[in-house]
């Protein structure tokens, strides 16, 4: 019986997704902070919605990255 090996291509894709998540984890809340500190401006709703979308994107890439990494480590 041959031991299972890690799929390096999938592992690289998973680490890339985690890097995107890390970037979005800083950018999303920063933009949300900027939106809440400028509530009297005309672009408040636009900046708020962009910040919310980026924060949701961070959550998406987090789970996707973990899923891909687990898939690369434990091949089916």
LINSUL-V276397 format. One record per backbone hydrogen bond with DSSP energy under -0.5 kcal/mol. NH is the residue of the N-H (numbers start at 1). CO is the residue of the C=O. If there is no record, write none. Layout:
# LINSUL-V276397
nh=<NH | NH>
co=<CO | CO>
This chain:
# LINSUL-V276397
nh=<7 | 8 | 11 | 12 | 13 | 14 | 15 | 16 | 17 | 18 | 19 | 20 | 21 | 22 | 23 | 24 | 25 | 26 | 26 | 27 | 28 | 30 | 31 | 32 | 33 | 34 | 35 | 36 | 37 | 38 | 38 | 39 | 41 | 44 | 47 | 48 | 49 | 50 | 51 | 52 | 53 | 54 | 55 | 56 | 57 | 58 | 59 | 60 | 61 | 62 | 63 | 64 | 65 | 66 | 67 | 68 | 69 | 70 | 71 | 72 | 73 | 74 | 75>
co=<72 | 6 | 7 | 8 | 9 | 10 | 11 | 12 | 13 | 14 | 15 | 16 | 17 | 18 | 19 | 20 | 21 | 22 | 23 | 23 | 24 | 26 | 27 | 28 | 29 | 30 | 31 | 32 | 33 | 34 | 35 | 36 | 38 | 41 | 43 | 44 | 45 | 46 | 47 | 48 | 49 | 50 | 51 | 52 | 53 | 54 | 55 | 56 | 57 | 58 | 59 | 60 | 61 | 62 | 63 | 64 | 65 | 66 | 67 | 68 | 69 | 70 | 73>
